[in-house]
Amino acid sequence: MNRNRLLNAELSHAIAMMGHGDLMIVCDAGFPIPSSAWRIDLAIAPDLPDLETVLTPIAANLICERVGYADTLAKHNPRLLEKVRRIFKGADFETAKHETILTEMAAKAKVIVRTGAFDPWGNILLYSGVDVPAWFSKDGTVPPDYYAKKMKG
């Protein structure tokens, strides 16, 4: 039996397949997932599972260098934004136009995870990163400035 708390085999596989810079979108129940996308559908019923329930074990298993969300999330769903910032504490955050997430970003995603969330603007972009201390711990390696702050924690 797997030691970690993420029990969904396909989601565990997707995380293992992520390389540096790859994009995973964790979306709400209404997201228009392209037919060509690798789709992991976890939705069962409205808000089952919700975004927090799905994002929490993903955060424990995926190194997220950047987390993106719709530029309107802060105004229209600030509680969700607070949860996302808490779950991915330490990541860099960025915004994108909602329409861009639904079209361009959806087409670029390596995997799209559909939740049962009924959360306005509940589409979270997770960009895979690297374990900075592990990559830059060998003698003679010097992390670039943008990684240096992550060497301490």
Kinemage of the C-alpha trace (Angstrom):
@kinemage 1
@onewidth
@group {chain A} dominant
@subgroup {mainchain}
@vectorlist {calphas} color= white
{ca met a 1} P 0.000 0.000 0.000
{ca asn a 2} L 1.161 3.514 -0.841
{ca arg a 3} L 2.623 5.457 2.120
{ca asn a 4} L 1.356 8.841 1.020
{ca arg a 5} L -2.196 10.061 1.432
{ca leu a 6} L -2.998 10.329 -2.276
{ca leu a 7} L -4.873 7.132 -3.098
{ca asn a 8} L -6.102 7.857 -6.638
{ca ala a 9} L -3.821 5.824 -8.915
{ca glu a 10} L -4.317 7.942 -12.030
{ca leu a 11} L -3.697 11.200 -10.171
{ca ser a 12} L -0.557 9.733 -8.572
{ca his a 13} L 0.597 8.654 -12.039
{ca ala a 14} L -0.075 12.128 -13.458
{ca ile a 15} L 2.009 13.757 -10.725
{ca ala a 16} L 4.840 11.287 -11.358
{ca met a 17} L 4.749 12.190 -15.066
{ca met a 18} L 5.092 15.942 -14.455
{ca gly a 19} L 8.384 17.518 -15.491
{ca his a 20} L 9.755 20.953 -14.679
{ca gly a 21} L 7.391 23.584 -16.070
{ca asp a 22} L 4.586 21.169 -16.976
{ca leu a 23} L 1.060 22.442 -16.337
{ca met a 24} L -1.681 20.661 -14.410
{ca ile a 25} L -5.073 22.344 -14.198
{ca val a 26} L -7.354 21.463 -11.309
{ca cys a 27} L -10.747 22.733 -12.348
{ca asp a 28} L -14.324 23.135 -11.252
{ca ala a 29} L -17.184 20.969 -12.496
{ca gly a 30} L -18.054 23.285 -15.397
{ca phe a 31} L -14.625 23.669 -17.010
{ca pro a 32} L -14.663 23.042 -20.786
{ca ile a 33} L -12.020 20.315 -20.977
{ca pro a 34} L -10.712 19.847 -24.516
{ca ser a 35} L -11.489 16.408 -25.945
{ca ser a 36} L -7.777 15.864 -26.614
{ca ala a 37} L -6.719 16.490 -22.990
{ca trp a 38} L -5.595 13.903 -20.463
{ca arg a 39} L -8.629 14.153 -18.235
{ca ile a 40} L -8.837 12.833 -14.696
{ca asp a 41} L -12.475 13.179 -13.686
{ca leu a 42} L -12.995 13.051 -9.925
{ca ala a 43} L -16.424 14.756 -9.943
{ca ile a 44} L -19.206 12.805 -8.216
{ca ala a 45} L -21.814 15.404 -7.245
{ca pro a 46} L -21.934 19.177 -6.677
{ca asp a 47} L -18.920 20.084 -4.505
{ca leu a 48} L -17.942 16.435 -4.159
{ca pro a 49} L -15.022 16.580 -4.103
{ca asp a 50} L -14.433 20.287 -3.661
{ca leu a 51} L -11.273 22.071 -4.758
{ca glu a 52} L -9.646 22.153 -1.326
{ca thr a 53} L -10.093 18.391 -0.911
{ca val a 54} L -8.347 17.747 -4.241
{ca leu a 55} L -5.695 20.483 -4.060
{ca thr a 56} L -4.436 19.538 -0.581
{ca pro a 57} L -3.048 16.080 -1.414
{ca ile a 58} L -1.786 17.342 -4.769
{ca ala a 59} L 0.183 20.052 -2.934
{ca ala a 60} L 1.656 17.398 -0.639
{ca asn a 61} L 2.884 15.362 -3.621
{ca leu a 62} L 3.679 17.856 -6.407
{ca ile a 63} L 6.360 20.528 -6.230
{ca cys a 64} L 4.520 23.589 -7.517
{ca glu a 65} L 6.831 26.340 -8.600
{ca arg a 66} L 4.014 28.604 -9.739
{ca val a 67} L 0.280 28.678 -9.146
{ca gly a 68} L -2.008 30.585 -11.462
{ca tyr a 69} L -5.650 31.596 -11.300
{ca ala a 70} L -8.109 33.901 -13.009
{ca asp a 71} L -7.457 37.611 -12.610
{ca thr a 72} L -11.045 37.980 -11.372
{ca leu a 73} L -10.740 35.392 -8.581
{ca ala a 74} L -9.692 37.923 -5.911
{ca lys a 75} L -12.799 39.998 -6.560
{ca his a 76} L -15.395 37.290 -7.178
{ca asn a 77} L -14.216 34.415 -4.951
{ca pro a 78} L -11.703 35.730 -2.384
{ca arg a 79} L -12.239 32.819 0.021
{ca leu a 80} L -11.119 30.349 -2.615
{ca leu a 81} L -8.052 32.478 -3.302
{ca glu a 82} L -7.196 32.450 0.424
{ca lys a 83} L -7.418 28.631 0.433
{ca val a 84} L -5.212 28.319 -2.651
{ca arg a 85} L -2.581 30.649 -1.167
{ca arg a 86} L -2.625 28.683 2.100
{ca ile a 87} L -2.377 25.279 0.410
{ca phe a 88} L 0.468 26.351 -1.900
{ca lys a 89} L 2.347 28.561 0.557
{ca gly a 90} L 5.836 29.155 -0.788
{ca ala a 91} L 4.856 29.037 -4.461
{ca asp a 92} L 4.912 32.047 -6.743
{ca phe a 93} L 1.427 33.237 -7.719
{ca glu a 94} L 0.271 34.768 -10.982
{ca thr a 95} L -2.962 35.675 -12.681
{ca ala a 96} L -4.278 35.087 -16.177
{ca lys a 97} L -7.382 36.172 -18.028
{ca his a 98} L -10.228 33.753 -17.387
{ca glu a 99} L -10.776 33.315 -21.124
{ca thr a 100} L -7.090 32.455 -21.582
{ca ile a 101} L -7.335 29.728 -18.953
{ca leu a 102} L -10.383 28.228 -20.679
{ca thr a 103} L -8.725 28.187 -24.100
{ca glu a 104} L -4.949 28.539 -24.414
{ca met a 105} L -3.997 27.157 -21.005
{ca ala a 106} L -6.397 24.226 -21.297
{ca ala a 107} L -4.779 23.320 -24.611
{ca lys a 108} L -1.267 23.476 -23.064
{ca ala a 109} L -2.045 21.454 -19.925
{ca lys a 110} L -0.376 18.076 -19.544
{ca val a 111} L -3.329 16.941 -17.442
{ca ile a 112} L -6.650 18.434 -16.333
{ca val a 113} L -8.202 17.243 -13.080
{ca arg a 114} L -11.955 17.859 -12.853
{ca thr a 115} L -13.453 18.221 -9.399
{ca gly a 116} L -17.099 18.480 -8.434
{ca ala a 117} L -16.524 22.061 -7.283
{ca phe a 118} L -19.231 24.607 -7.872
{ca asp a 119} L -16.790 27.478 -7.338
{ca pro a 120} L -16.882 30.533 -9.594
{ca trp a 121} L -13.475 30.937 -11.261
{ca gly a 122} L -12.379 27.692 -9.595
{ca asn a 123} L -9.715 26.749 -12.118
{ca ile a 124} L -6.230 26.541 -10.673
{ca leu a 125} L -3.060 26.297 -12.752
{ca leu a 126} L -0.248 24.290 -11.172
{ca tyr a 127} L 3.207 24.522 -12.754
{ca ser a 128} L 5.572 21.756 -11.744
{ca gly a 129} L 8.868 22.807 -10.253
{ca val a 130} L 12.018 21.218 -8.910
{ca asp a 131} L 13.171 20.412 -5.396
{ca val a 132} L 15.604 23.315 -5.275
{ca pro a 133} L 17.728 22.113 -2.312
{ca ala a 134} L 18.084 18.665 -3.917
{ca trp a 135} L 19.113 20.096 -7.305
{ca phe a 136} L 21.589 22.632 -5.960
{ca ser a 137} L 23.099 20.788 -2.983
{ca lys a 138} L 26.156 19.352 -4.762
{ca asp a 139} L 29.495 21.039 -4.191
{ca gly a 140} L 30.223 23.622 -6.835
{ca thr a 141} L 26.624 24.310 -7.829
{ca val a 142} L 25.270 27.806 -7.372
{ca pro a 143} L 21.529 28.392 -7.584
{ca pro a 144} L 20.347 31.328 -9.679
{ca asp a 145} L 18.973 34.272 -7.721
{ca tyr a 146} L 15.353 33.242 -8.320
{ca tyr a 147} L 16.037 29.902 -6.570
{ca ala a 148} L 18.379 31.139 -3.829
{ca lys a 149} L 15.501 32.124 -1.536
{ca lys a 150} L 14.141 28.565 -1.782
{ca met a 151} L 17.441 27.042 -0.626
{ca lys a 152} L 16.684 27.978 2.967
{ca gly a 153} L 13.250 26.419 3.106
